[in-house]
Amino acid sequence: MTRIVVAGGTGFIGSALTRTLTARGDEAVVLSRSPQSGSHSSVEFRRWSPSRGELDPDALRGVDVVVNLVGAGIGDRRWTRARKLELLLSRTGPTLLLAEAIALGRSDGSSQVRALIQGSAVGYYGDRPGARLTETSPPGSGFIPDLVKQWEAAAIPAAVGGARVVLARTGLVLDARGGALSRMLPLIRRGVGGPLGSGMQQWAWITLHDHVAALVHLIDSELSGPVNLVAPNPATNAEVTAAIATAFDRKSWLPVPRLALRLALGGFASEILASQEVTPAALAADGFTFAYPDVTAAAAWLRHEYQQSVTGR
């Protein structure tokens, strides 16, 4: 049994990870700004306030692994100057707080966290049409690549302190109940969810099921450094939307023009329209097996998950 702290454990990905960890018999500790709001008999809640630099001194005591998934939603609001700063600080602040606490605990003997699984993003690579990207590929340029570089750098103190640090560079996480797809799915089900822009941009995607399984694999493995959490078969935006539409017995025919996306989403449109053919080289070399490696299998799983959410199962 492993004792694991999950920062961001009440969010879209964090809550799914926490359920999986407790189901396999691990002790899950969720860091929360309001611990009293958490009510799950098998999950322990500990208080922290990243914005104030406050962390319960006992939060890391007896902990084996920390998983940090904290960060404001990239596409939740338009990218004003203030929002860009919030996107950065909501990632670097909590990461630095945890990394320094891990290093200090290992130094003074108050805790012996052996690994930090640090959330990151394939946005690190930027818009790279025509390039096949692995963990050794250099960073791109622009706001998101710069943000991700600073985000990852905030985890350095944990590595310096002797902990194994994994930079989990996540792609577009597909799920019927949350994330970006939950906003697209109603349009697809109405038959009006077509390609975004030209639809030819490569999307680095992964199902929530495989994403959580990959995080568990990283907890158990000895991998360190950057690891791409994406499916092994990249697909274009048009292929992704068409596969999902087909799974729901709909047509994917109405494209959303680039200009409309930019007017509606501002700077975030550049991320949707970016082309990134990212491959999970590190996971593949470490023996990880994807349950849903291609968009057809992923779309069928999405329909199953959606039906379960409708029936309440």
Rosetta silent file (secondary structure, phi, psi, omega in degrees, C-alpha in Angstrom):
SEQUENCE: MTRIVVAGGTGFIGSALTRTLTARGDEAVVLSRSPQSGSHSSVEFRRWSPSRGELDPDALRGVDVVVNLVGAGIGDRRWTRARKLELLLSRTGPTLLLAEAIALGRSDGSSQVRALIQGSAVGYYGDRPGARLTETSPPGSGFIPDLVKQWEAAAIPAAVGGARVVLARTGLVLDARGGALSRMLPLIRRGVGGPLGSGMQQWAWITLHDHVAALVHLIDSELSGPVNLVAPNPATNAEVTAAIATAFDRKSWLPVPRLALRLALGGFASEILASQEVTPAALAADGFTFAYPDVTAAAAWLRHEYQQSVTGR
SCORE:     score description
SCORE:     0.000 S_00000001
   1 L     0.000  132.269 -178.130    0.000    0.000    0.000 S_00000001
   2 L  -111.669  139.738  177.009    1.350    3.399   -1.014 S_00000001
   3 E   -98.435  119.490 -170.620    0.484    6.730    0.619 S_00000001
   4 E  -127.799  126.594  173.213   -0.020    9.305   -2.114 S_00000001
   5 E   -89.640  131.083  176.542   -0.754   13.029   -1.903 S_00000001
   6 E  -118.192  107.755  173.854   -2.826   14.383   -4.787 S_00000001
   7 E   -86.108  126.001 -170.714   -2.778   18.160   -5.181 S_00000001
   8 L    86.892   24.626 -174.962   -5.738   19.052   -7.346 S_00000001
   9 L   -75.515   -4.205  176.155   -7.431   15.852   -6.225 S_00000001
  10 L  -104.052    1.933 -178.789  -10.944   17.309   -6.469 S_00000001
  11 L   -85.188 -172.878 -176.074  -10.573   18.362  -10.105 S_00000001
  12 H   -56.714  -55.029 -179.226  -11.478   16.628  -13.359 S_00000001
  13 H   -82.055  -41.132 -176.676   -8.375   14.420  -13.598 S_00000001
  14 H   -60.401  -39.552 -179.707   -7.458   14.435   -9.904 S_00000001
  15 H   -68.470  -37.345  177.241  -10.779   13.029   -8.724 S_00000001
  16 H   -66.721  -39.976  177.539  -10.569   10.190  -11.269 S_00000001
  17 H   -64.538  -44.090 -179.044   -7.012    9.424  -10.154 S_00000001
  18 H   -60.491  -42.145  178.045   -7.997    9.472   -6.487 S_00000001
  19 H   -61.881  -41.702 -179.592  -10.832    6.998   -7.108 S_00000001
  20 H   -65.954  -42.155 -179.338   -8.447    4.660   -8.939 S_00000001
  21 H   -63.617  -45.103 -179.085   -5.803    4.844   -6.213 S_00000001
  22 H   -68.629  -33.296  179.743   -8.246    4.078   -3.410 S_00000001
  23 H   -65.381  -29.815 -179.870   -9.817    1.258   -5.444 S_00000001
  24 L   -93.828    3.819  172.778   -6.461   -0.499   -5.661 S_00000001
  25 L   100.119    6.657  176.947   -5.821   -0.076   -1.948 S_00000001
  26 L   -79.235  159.995  172.487   -3.577    2.979   -1.753 S_00000001
  27 E   -92.605  119.019 -179.699   -3.985    5.721    0.844 S_00000001
  28 E  -104.475  130.167  176.496   -4.970    8.940   -0.920 S_00000001
  29 E  -118.294  117.882 -178.123   -4.416   12.325    0.690 S_00000001
  30 E  -100.756  126.724  174.029   -6.041   15.251   -1.122 S_00000001
  31 E   -82.915  130.390 -175.160   -4.721   18.762   -0.574 S_00000001
  32 E  -143.769  145.652  175.016   -7.595   21.204   -0.370 S_00000001
  33 L   -74.889  -20.138  178.235   -8.114   24.840    0.543 S_00000001
  34 L  -134.650   77.637 -175.096  -11.327   23.745    2.301 S_00000001
  35 H   -57.093  -29.561 -177.324  -10.769   20.223    3.693 S_00000001
  36 H   -67.272  -17.934 -179.929  -14.144   20.184    5.428 S_00000001
  37 H   -78.137  -16.393 -179.910  -15.823   20.231    2.005 S_00000001
  38 L   -85.346  129.758 -179.532  -14.361   16.842    1.130 S_00000001
  39 L  -137.174   88.395  176.530  -16.450   13.889    2.176 S_00000001
  40 L  -145.843  120.143 -171.004  -15.135   10.511    1.128 S_00000001
  41 L   -59.206  -28.675 -175.249  -14.529    7.837    3.739 S_00000001
  42 L   -97.890    4.244 -178.389  -11.453    6.431    2.000 S_00000001
  43 E  -120.531  133.410  176.435   -9.767    9.770    1.272 S_00000001
  44 E   -96.896  138.817  179.378   -7.932   11.972    3.746 S_00000001
  45 E  -112.639  135.370  177.166   -8.034   15.741    3.231 S_00000001
  46 E  -124.935  146.905 -175.741   -5.273   18.119    4.291 S_00000001
  47 E   -84.260  141.648  166.265   -5.332   21.909    4.241 S_00000001
  48 E  -154.269  162.101  177.091   -3.138   24.110    2.102 S_00000001
  49 E  -140.664   88.950 -176.492   -3.225   27.576    0.568 S_00000001
  50 H   -57.646  -36.494 -178.152   -0.809   27.826   -2.373 S_00000001
  51 H   -64.646  -25.818  178.034   -1.538   31.523   -2.909 S_00000001
  52 H  -101.458   -0.201 -178.486   -0.324   32.208    0.638 S_00000001
  53 L    70.784   29.867 -175.589    2.482   29.684    0.549 S_00000001
  54 E  -109.309  130.219  177.655    0.818   27.644    3.307 S_00000001
  55 E  -138.841  129.310  177.502    1.009   23.851    3.553 S_00000001
  56 L   -49.866  121.571 -177.611   -0.036   21.700    6.530 S_00000001
  57 L   -55.590  -27.062 -178.574    3.309   20.686    8.126 S_00000001
  58 L   -92.790    0.935 -172.912    2.056   17.109    8.486 S_00000001
  59 L   -61.851  -32.184 -176.547    0.725   16.850    4.916 S_00000001
  60 L  -102.730    3.076 -179.262    3.816   15.044    3.603 S_00000001
  61 L   -69.464  125.980  179.859    4.561   12.970    6.692 S_00000001
  62 L    75.399   10.446 -177.005    4.612    9.288    5.800 S_00000001
  63 L   -90.407  138.143  178.800    3.928   10.074    2.142 S_00000001
  64 L   -92.571  -42.598 -173.616    5.623    8.069   -0.622 S_00000001
  65 E  -139.069  142.434  172.515    4.576    9.998   -3.731 S_00000001
  66 E  -114.558  131.627  174.151    3.137   13.428   -4.516 S_00000001
  67 E  -114.635  121.335 -177.219    1.058   14.012   -7.654 S_00000001
  68 E  -112.576  112.693 -177.860    0.553   17.668   -8.503 S_00000001
  69 L  -119.810   21.017 -173.578   -2.246   18.475  -10.956 S_00000001
  70 L   -79.768  139.105  175.031   -2.982   22.038   -9.837 S_00000001
  71 L   165.152  137.586  177.870   -3.516   24.834  -12.362 S_00000001
  72 L   -63.357  147.189 -176.914   -6.238   27.189  -13.601 S_00000001
  73 L   -62.463  125.797 -177.191   -8.036   26.019  -16.757 S_00000001
  74 L   -61.324  -40.464 -174.536   -6.219   27.146  -19.906 S_00000001
  75 L  -103.896   13.893 -174.880   -9.382   27.552  -21.966 S_00000001
  76 L   -73.607  -30.584 -178.268  -11.828   28.639  -19.274 S_00000001
  77 L  -143.247  165.846  177.452  -11.569   32.390  -19.977 S_00000001
  78 L   -65.838  151.079 -175.606  -10.119   34.801  -22.511 S_00000001
  79 L   -87.142   76.688  169.347   -6.406   35.487  -22.148 S_00000001
  80 L   -74.535  171.770  177.738   -6.261   38.995  -20.765 S_00000001
  81 H   -60.184  -41.565  179.935   -2.961   40.124  -19.260 S_00000001
  82 H   -65.707  -38.734 -179.504   -4.338   39.405  -15.788 S_00000001
  83 H   -67.693  -38.793  177.811   -5.559   35.961  -16.848 S_00000001
  84 H   -60.632  -41.447  178.365   -2.166   35.055  -18.317 S_00000001
  85 H   -65.020  -39.971  178.273   -0.541   35.950  -15.017 S_00000001
  86 H   -63.575  -41.551  178.672   -3.129   33.846  -13.168 S_00000001
  87 H   -60.671  -38.863  179.350   -2.471   30.867  -15.468 S_00000001
  88 H   -71.216  -53.186 -174.295    1.238   31.114  -14.700 S_00000001
  89 H   -67.575  -29.868  179.617    1.053   31.712  -10.945 S_00000001
  90 H   -69.334  -13.164  177.930   -1.630   29.051  -10.423 S_00000001
  91 H  -104.543  -50.816 -175.549    0.945   26.537  -11.685 S_00000001
  92 H   -69.630  -36.610 -178.683    4.330   27.778  -10.565 S_00000001
  93 H   -62.157  -57.101  178.427    3.231   28.773   -7.043 S_00000001
  94 H   -60.968  -37.842 -179.145    1.792   25.403   -5.943 S_00000001
  95 H   -64.435  -46.647  179.851    4.574   23.490   -7.725 S_00000001
  96 H   -63.847  -40.857  179.045    7.349   25.442   -6.028 S_00000001
  97 H   -59.297  -47.291 -179.726    5.633   25.124   -2.624 S_00000001
  98 H   -68.828  -43.032 -178.125    5.410   21.337   -2.960 S_00000001
  99 H   -62.634  -41.795  179.239    8.880   20.913   -4.459 S_00000001
 100 H   -69.127  -37.500  178.384   10.518   22.906   -1.681 S_00000001
 101 H   -65.522  -38.478  177.798    8.519   21.052    0.983 S_00000001
 102 H   -63.782  -46.687 -179.407    9.619   17.707   -0.500 S_00000001
 103 H   -62.985  -43.257 -179.462   13.267   18.802   -0.537 S_00000001
 104 H   -64.761  -43.989 -179.713   13.093   20.150    3.022 S_00000001
 105 H   -61.959  -39.878  178.237   11.400   17.011    4.339 S_00000001
 106 H   -69.258  -30.460 -178.562   14.031   14.771    2.768 S_00000001
 107 H   -75.484  -44.550 -176.068   16.758   17.008    4.175 S_00000001
 108 H   -96.311    0.086  176.065   15.582   17.249    7.794 S_00000001
 109 L    82.181    5.502 -178.939   14.055   13.772    7.952 S_00000001
 110 L   -75.438  -22.008  175.440   10.505   14.963    8.601 S_00000001
 111 L  -154.593  159.912 -178.253    9.282   13.186    5.434 S_00000001
 112 L  -133.901   55.804  176.128   10.737   10.925    2.755 S_00000001
 113 L   -62.841  123.861 -175.530    8.726   11.572   -0.403 S_00000001
 114 L   -93.389  -18.203 -177.465   10.470    9.513   -3.059 S_00000001
 115 E  -150.725  144.143  171.185    8.733   10.896   -6.160 S_00000001
 116 E  -118.489  116.085  174.293    6.925   13.948   -7.481 S_00000001
 117 E   -95.185  102.454 -170.441    4.655   13.322  -10.479 S_00000001
 118 E   -98.959  122.380  177.259    4.358   16.866  -11.753 S_00000001
 119 E   -61.129  141.993  177.437    1.582   17.903  -14.118 S_00000001
 120 E  -152.316 -165.268 -175.514    2.718   19.583  -17.327 S_00000001
 121 E  -151.151  150.139  176.244    1.470   19.940  -20.897 S_00000001
 122 H   -69.488   -7.597  172.295    2.381   19.149  -24.497 S_00000001
 123 H   -56.271  -17.228  175.378    1.946   22.873  -25.019 S_00000001
 124 H   -52.075  -35.306 -173.477    5.678   22.849  -24.240 S_00000001
 125 H   -84.026  -15.463 -179.410    6.328   21.959  -27.895 S_00000001
 126 L    69.939 -167.996 -179.759    4.281   24.786  -29.412 S_00000001
 127 L   -83.455  111.329 -172.017    2.790   24.744  -32.903 S_00000001
 128 L  -133.095   62.422 -179.191    5.010   22.324  -34.866 S_00000001
 129 L   -59.018  134.872  177.713    3.297   21.167  -38.095 S_00000001
 130 L    86.818   -7.795 -179.314    5.186   18.383  -39.830 S_00000001
 131 L  -101.851  137.731  174.719    7.397   17.536  -36.840 S_00000001
 132 E   -95.337  117.381 -167.404    7.180   14.250  -34.926 S_00000001
 133 E  -105.524  129.896  173.886    7.660   15.213  -31.294 S_00000001
 134 L  -122.857 -178.385 -177.719    9.106   13.117  -28.483 S_00000001
 135 L   -62.514  -18.981  179.875   10.292   13.949  -24.987 S_00000001
 136 L   -90.838   -3.866 -179.753   13.686   14.994  -26.393 S_00000001
 137 L   -68.534  145.122 -179.512   12.202   17.580  -28.774 S_00000001
 138 L   -71.965  162.767  179.156   13.055   21.221  -27.971 S_00000001
 139 L   -70.872  158.402  174.158   10.432   23.663  -26.697 S_00000001
 140 L   -87.339 -164.153  179.321    8.404   25.837  -28.993 S_00000001
 141 L  -125.378  153.642 -179.820    7.909   29.582  -28.748 S_00000001
 142 L   121.533 -179.584 -174.377    5.017   31.656  -27.499 S_00000001
 143 H   -60.259  -51.194 -175.287    2.976   32.130  -24.352 S_00000001
 144 H   -67.637  -47.198  175.460    2.109   28.490  -23.625 S_00000001
 145 H   -56.254  -40.377  178.392    5.589   27.026  -24.242 S_00000001
 146 H   -65.422  -40.749  177.690    7.050   29.745  -22.017 S_00000001
 147 H   -61.214  -46.928 -177.391    4.441   29.048  -19.334 S_00000001
 148 H   -64.161  -38.841  178.745    5.142   25.306  -19.398 S_00000001
 149 H   -61.090  -42.436  178.574    8.907   25.848  -19.169 S_00000001
 150 H   -69.317  -36.371  178.000    8.455   27.973  -16.032 S_00000001
 151 H   -60.899  -49.100 -179.640    5.949   25.465  -14.640 S_00000001
 152 H   -66.456  -37.278 -179.528    8.376   22.589  -15.045 S_00000001
 153 H   -63.837  -28.186 -179.550   11.284   24.621  -13.671 S_00000001
 154 L   -66.149  -17.150  179.889    9.357   25.175  -10.434 S_00000001
 155 L   -86.762   -5.316 -174.636    9.706   21.428   -9.702 S_00000001
 156 H   -56.850  -41.023 -179.037   13.527   21.557   -9.747 S_00000001
 157 H   -54.678  -34.360  179.396   13.967   21.858   -5.937 S_00000001
 158 H   -65.905  -41.152  178.553   12.414   18.405   -5.467 S_00000001
 159 H   -67.521  -41.450  177.666   14.899   16.857   -7.900 S_00000001
 160 H   -61.765  -34.505  178.977   17.808   18.697   -6.286 S_00000001
 161 L   -76.758   -1.771  174.912   16.591   17.333   -2.949 S_00000001
 162 L   102.298    1.843  178.279   16.901   13.772   -4.280 S_00000001
 163 L   -83.719  150.856  172.513   13.312   12.936   -5.237 S_00000001
 164 E   -75.571  124.114 -177.797   12.427   11.327   -8.565 S_00000001
 165 E  -117.031  125.264  176.009   10.616   13.991  -10.594 S_00000001
 166 E  -110.835  131.853  175.429    8.384   13.180  -13.581 S_00000001
 167 E  -101.712   98.314 -172.928    7.092   15.953  -15.839 S_00000001
 168 E   -84.405   91.498 -178.034    3.799   14.527  -17.104 S_00000001
 169 E   -78.981  104.779 -170.880    3.228   16.424  -20.350 S_00000001
 170 E   -93.630  141.139  173.914   -0.463   15.946  -20.971 S_00000001
 171 L   -93.642 -159.643  177.620   -2.330   16.231  -24.242 S_00000001
 172 E   -71.258  117.286 -177.300   -6.054   16.797  -24.815 S_00000001
 173 E   -89.976  119.467 -177.251   -7.821   14.536  -22.306 S_00000001
 174 E   -93.889  125.825  175.092  -10.986   13.015  -23.773 S_00000001
 175 L  -158.252  147.542 -177.309  -13.907   12.235  -21.473 S_00000001
 176 L   -77.603  -15.679 -171.793  -17.669   12.532  -21.810 S_00000001
 177 L  -111.002   -4.240 -177.902  -18.129   14.100  -18.365 S_00000001
 178 L  -165.297  177.166 -179.967  -15.405   16.723  -18.120 S_00000001
 179 L    75.963 -172.082 -175.688  -12.570   18.577  -19.793 S_00000001
 180 L   -61.429  -36.290 -175.486  -12.667   20.329  -23.152 S_00000001
 181 H   -67.074  -28.321 -179.087  -14.651   17.571  -24.879 S_00000001
 182 H   -62.312  -23.589  176.933  -17.588   17.928  -22.482 S_00000001
 183 H   -87.115  -25.521  179.227  -18.220   21.328  -24.105 S_00000001
 184 H   -84.858  -30.060 -172.539  -17.826   19.996  -27.645 S_00000001
 185 H   -60.023  -40.806  177.952  -19.877   16.831  -27.196 S_00000001
 186 H   -58.818  -36.126  178.296  -23.327   18.498  -27.104 S_00000001
 187 H   -68.743  -43.131  178.658  -22.581   20.068  -30.505 S_00000001
 188 H   -61.260  -40.712 -178.495  -21.361   16.773  -31.940 S_00000001
 189 H   -68.597  -23.674  176.371  -24.491   14.997  -30.690 S_00000001
 190 L   -87.646   -0.996  178.388  -26.629   17.624  -32.450 S_00000001
 191 L    81.952   15.067 -178.478  -24.773   16.947  -35.683 S_00000001
 192 L  -121.387   17.352 -179.597  -23.124   20.379  -35.822 S_00000001
 193 L   -99.235   86.288 -177.615  -19.740   19.554  -34.300 S_00000001
 194 L  -101.003 -169.449 -179.884  -17.368   19.642  -37.235 S_00000001
 195 L   -60.039  150.574  177.564  -13.643   20.299  -37.684 S_00000001
 196 E   -98.103  121.397 -173.789  -12.095   23.336  -36.035 S_00000001
 197 L    66.474 -135.523  178.965  -10.429   25.557  -38.609 S_00000001
 198 L   -71.849  -23.545 -176.493   -9.029   23.422  -41.424 S_00000001
 199 L    79.669   -3.070 -175.153   -9.255   20.324  -39.230 S_00000001
 200 L   -90.319   -6.369  179.437   -5.859   19.207  -40.524 S_00000001
 201 L   -69.421  135.796  178.291   -3.922   20.126  -37.358 S_00000001
 202 E   -72.572  132.465  177.470   -2.560   17.102  -35.487 S_00000001
 203 E  -108.345  130.412  174.027   -4.058   16.706  -32.025 S_00000001
 204 L   -91.262  104.078 -171.277   -2.148   15.065  -29.194 S_00000001
 205 E  -122.593  165.665  175.070   -4.999   13.339  -27.357 S_00000001
 206 E  -162.090  143.503  176.160   -5.555   10.663  -24.712 S_00000001
 207 E   -73.724  155.161  176.869   -8.639    9.196  -23.035 S_00000001
 208 H   -59.542  -39.054  179.283   -9.171    9.941  -19.351 S_00000001
 209 H   -56.285  -50.353 -178.290   -8.998    6.188  -18.701 S_00000001
 210 H   -71.791  -32.084  178.898   -5.516    5.902  -20.216 S_00000001
 211 H   -63.356  -46.958  178.628   -4.368    9.178  -18.695 S_00000001
 212 H   -64.209  -42.623  178.647   -5.179    7.988  -15.183 S_00000001
 213 H   -61.365  -37.509  178.480   -3.635    4.586  -15.908 S_00000001
 214 H   -67.633  -39.288  176.799   -0.483    6.332  -17.133 S_00000001
 215 H   -62.739  -41.543  177.044   -0.289    8.428  -13.953 S_00000001
 216 H   -63.406  -40.378  177.385   -0.566    5.248  -11.869 S_00000001
 217 H   -60.128  -41.650 -179.706    2.167    3.696  -14.019 S_00000001
 218 H   -67.341  -33.456  176.187    4.392    6.714  -13.330 S_00000001
 219 H   -62.573  -41.329 -173.960    3.764    6.384   -9.595 S_00000001
 220 H   -86.155  -22.499 -172.788    4.914    2.750   -9.688 S_00000001
 221 L   -86.226 -173.484  175.517    7.752    3.016  -12.227 S_00000001
 222 L  -114.250   15.793  178.017   11.232    4.501  -12.013 S_00000001
 223 L   -63.203  149.809  174.033   10.778    6.896  -14.921 S_00000001
 224 L  -146.173  166.018 -178.216   11.935   10.479  -14.427 S_00000001
 225 E    80.844 -165.790 -178.077   12.071   13.639  -16.491 S_00000001
 226 E   -68.682  137.322  176.620    9.554   14.554  -19.209 S_00000001
 227 E  -137.440  122.158  179.291    6.979   11.917  -20.168 S_00000001
 228 E   -79.093  121.042  176.300    4.351   12.545  -22.864 S_00000001
 229 E  -100.129   81.596 -179.996    0.884   11.431  -21.754 S_00000001
 230 L  -142.184  158.416  177.572   -0.703   11.066  -25.173 S_00000001
 231 L   -68.680  154.857 -176.044   -2.106    8.164  -27.197 S_00000001
 232 L   -75.976   -7.905 -178.780    0.355    6.359  -29.497 S_00000001
 233 L  -122.065   88.627  178.429   -1.665    7.168  -32.622 S_00000001
 234 L   -58.176  155.669  179.625   -1.958   10.931  -33.191 S_00000001
 235 E  -145.134  156.413  176.877   -4.891   12.078  -35.284 S_00000001
 236 E   -74.522  162.194  176.704   -6.011   15.267  -36.946 S_00000001
 237 H   -57.596  -40.420  179.409   -8.750   17.360  -35.422 S_00000001
 238 H   -63.120  -39.398  179.553  -11.024   16.328  -38.309 S_00000001
 239 H   -67.720  -39.477  178.728  -10.324   12.646  -37.616 S_00000001
 240 H   -64.435  -50.665 -177.914  -11.045   13.037  -33.904 S_00000001
 241 H   -65.606  -36.591  179.467  -14.349   14.872  -34.409 S_00000001
 242 H   -67.044  -41.984 -179.990  -15.412   12.491  -37.198 S_00000001
 243 H   -63.190  -41.903 -179.793  -14.691    9.396  -35.086 S_00000001
 244 H   -68.295  -42.975  178.373  -16.688   10.762  -32.157 S_00000001
 245 H   -60.147  -43.422  178.977  -19.567   11.824  -34.407 S_00000001
 246 H   -61.984  -41.155  179.464  -19.661    8.360  -35.995 S_00000001
 247 H   -62.139  -28.913  179.561  -19.720    6.706  -32.562 S_00000001
 248 L   -99.819   15.477  178.647  -22.789    8.798  -31.737 S_00000001
 249 L    56.900   43.741  178.897  -24.426    8.106  -35.128 S_00000001
 250 L  -126.697  169.427  175.190  -24.033   11.704  -36.224 S_00000001
 251 L   -99.826  148.383  175.174  -22.385   13.557  -39.092 S_00000001
 252 L  -115.923   90.631 -168.589  -19.328   15.759  -38.676 S_00000001
 253 L  -128.064  -21.123 -171.844  -19.839   18.258  -41.442 S_00000001
 254 L   -99.221  100.347 -179.694  -19.984   21.859  -40.219 S_00000001
 255 L   -71.120  150.897  176.433  -16.490   23.323  -39.859 S_00000001
 256 E  -101.061  114.887 -176.161  -15.842   26.170  -37.445 S_00000001
 257 L   -61.006  149.997  178.994  -13.869   28.898  -39.265 S_00000001
 258 H   -56.311  -42.042 -177.999  -10.551   30.044  -37.789 S_00000001
 259 H   -62.399  -41.565  179.637  -11.809   33.628  -37.534 S_00000001
 260 H   -63.102  -40.028  177.742  -14.868   32.542  -35.536 S_00000001
 261 H   -63.032  -43.271 -178.983  -12.645   30.625  -33.124 S_00000001
 262 H   -66.415  -37.600  178.210  -10.360   33.611  -32.647 S_00000001
 263 H   -67.189  -38.311 -176.664  -13.316   35.935  -32.053 S_00000001
 264 H   -79.973  -36.659 -169.706  -14.866   33.525  -29.541 S_00000001
 265 H  -113.151  -10.883 -178.587  -11.764   32.301  -27.737 S_00000001
 266 H    64.783 -136.397 -175.924   -9.115   34.950  -28.224 S_00000001
 267 H   -61.660  -28.240 -178.435   -5.568   33.693  -27.639 S_00000001
 268 H   -64.471  -23.065  179.032   -6.713   30.196  -26.676 S_00000001
 269 H   -58.793  -32.055 -179.268   -7.782   29.629  -30.286 S_00000001
 270 H   -63.983  -29.620  178.276   -4.113   29.360  -31.206 S_00000001
 271 H   -73.552  -39.206  178.628   -3.831   26.278  -28.974 S_00000001
 272 H   -66.873  -34.938 -176.639   -6.835   24.571  -30.575 S_00000001
 273 H   -89.093   -7.110 -179.500   -5.482   25.322  -34.028 S_00000001
 274 L   -69.359  148.433  178.752   -1.898   24.303  -33.226 S_00000001
 275 L  -108.393  122.661 -177.809   -0.542   21.136  -34.823 S_00000001
 276 L  -140.718  104.733  176.551    1.362   18.756  -32.535 S_00000001
 277 E   -92.729   82.382 -174.296    2.212   15.198  -33.563 S_00000001
 278 E   -96.515  137.676  179.107    3.367   14.094  -30.119 S_00000001
 279 L  -118.669  147.477 -178.678    4.319   10.483  -29.378 S_00000001
 280 L   -88.396   61.773 -173.545    4.561    8.737  -25.970 S_00000001
 281 H   -59.841  -43.131 -177.042    8.102    7.434  -26.504 S_00000001
 282 H   -67.297  -42.585  178.235    9.007    7.222  -22.799 S_00000001
 283 H   -63.532  -43.661 -179.417    5.812    5.379  -21.818 S_00000001
 284 H   -61.629  -43.591 -179.264    6.175    2.951  -24.723 S_00000001
 285 H   -66.900  -24.528 -178.879    9.789    2.184  -23.817 S_00000001
 286 L   -91.640    4.367  173.914    8.738    1.581  -20.217 S_00000001
 287 L    87.840   14.078  179.136    6.151   -1.034  -21.228 S_00000001
 288 L   -73.477  137.709  179.537    2.924    0.943  -20.717 S_00000001
 289 L  -112.478  127.266  179.033   -0.062   -0.457  -22.630 S_00000001
 290 L   -85.132  135.218  175.233   -2.880    1.805  -23.813 S_00000001
 291 L   -76.124  -31.952 -176.681   -6.436    0.517  -23.533 S_00000001
 292 L  -130.588   80.867 -171.778   -7.616    2.962  -26.240 S_00000001
 293 L   -81.967  -14.916 -179.258   -4.694    3.600  -28.614 S_00000001
 294 L  -131.144  165.754 -172.134   -6.632    4.983  -31.604 S_00000001
 295 H   -68.123  -28.913  178.416   -9.501    7.426  -32.098 S_00000001
 296 H   -65.312  -47.892  177.893  -12.011    4.752  -33.155 S_00000001
 297 H   -64.773  -39.257 -179.822  -11.537    2.803  -29.922 S_00000001
 298 H   -64.727  -41.355 -179.017  -11.491    6.050  -27.931 S_00000001
 299 H   -65.564  -39.496  177.196  -14.744    7.257  -29.511 S_00000001
 300 H   -63.292  -39.912  177.491  -16.498    3.959  -28.704 S_00000001
 301 H   -64.995  -40.378  179.224  -15.323    4.284  -25.093 S_00000001
 302 H   -61.020  -42.110  178.936  -16.591    7.874  -24.974 S_00000001
 303 H   -63.259  -42.617  177.783  -20.042    6.793  -26.110 S_00000001
 304 H   -60.035  -45.217  179.477  -20.099    4.084  -23.435 S_00000001
 305 H   -63.619  -39.612  178.958  -19.063    6.619  -20.772 S_00000001
 306 H   -64.012  -45.192  179.137  -21.684    9.078  -21.963 S_00000001
 307 H   -60.598  -38.770  177.555  -24.439    6.449  -21.810 S_00000001
 308 H   -65.376  -38.788 -179.837  -23.386    5.563  -18.286 S_00000001
 309 H   -67.243  -34.439  179.342  -23.510    9.217  -17.244 S_00000001
 310 H   -69.065  -40.944 -178.808  -27.017    9.548  -18.686 S_00000001
 311 H   -82.547   -8.182  177.926  -28.299    6.447  -16.921 S_00000001
 312 L    79.862   15.939 -179.675  -26.549    7.434  -13.691 S_00000001
 313 L   -83.940    0.000    0.000  -24.479    4.266  -13.464 S_00000001
